[in-house]
Amino acid sequence: MNNILEVIYSRRNIKDFKSEPVSMELINNWLQAGTMAPNHKMTEPWEVYVVGEETRAKLNHKTNFCHAPVVLAILSRHGATEIETAENALATACFVQNFNLAAWTEGVGTFWSSMGNNQKNRDILGVSDDYDVIGVFGVGYPAEINKPKERTPIQEKMKYLP
């Protein structure tokens, strides 16, 4: 897939992964692509934790991250102000989207879980109070790709201002 619109329209949140491993070299390449995300004043607020089997078991996710071979936690550093903290979280979400799209171009999908935000899981992950957990992600080759869900036409979400 080389056309960015094709990649965007075909990407899915994967809920069933093959056991086939994904090389960390590929994951590092896709994470590096993530760093091209827009981020105000070049704060580069993201941190990536590669979650090992012991930590993964402690997280006790109800689907075990859909049996993905790799699990990542992606964090956003707080800023000096409330506005900077919000900007950092938005930049980190852009980082995640770049990573997701880069992986998808090579047939690898992700499952995004927000479970890292509760205190118990923050403690398991060792996340300090200076960070927000944007998500915990299963990463792997899809065993199944779901059909796209219906989306509201963008025209229904647009307002024209005078």
Sequence and secondary structure as in RCSB ss.txt:
>XXXX:A:sequence
MNNILEVIYSRRNIKDFKSEPVSMELINNWLQAGTMAPNHKMTEPWEVYVVGEETRAKLNHKTNFCHAPVVLAIL
SRHGATEIETAENALATACFVQNFNLAAWTEGVGTFWSSMGNNQKNRDILGVSDDYDVIGVFGVGYPAEINKPKE
RTPIQEKMKYLP
>XXXX:A:secstr
   HHHHHHH  B S B S    HHHHHHHHHHHTTS  GGG   EEEEEE HHHHHHHT TTGGGG SEEEEEE
EE  SSHHHHHHHHHHHHHHHHHHHHHHHTTT EEEEE GGGSHHHHHHHT  TTEEEEEEEEEE BS       
   GGGG     
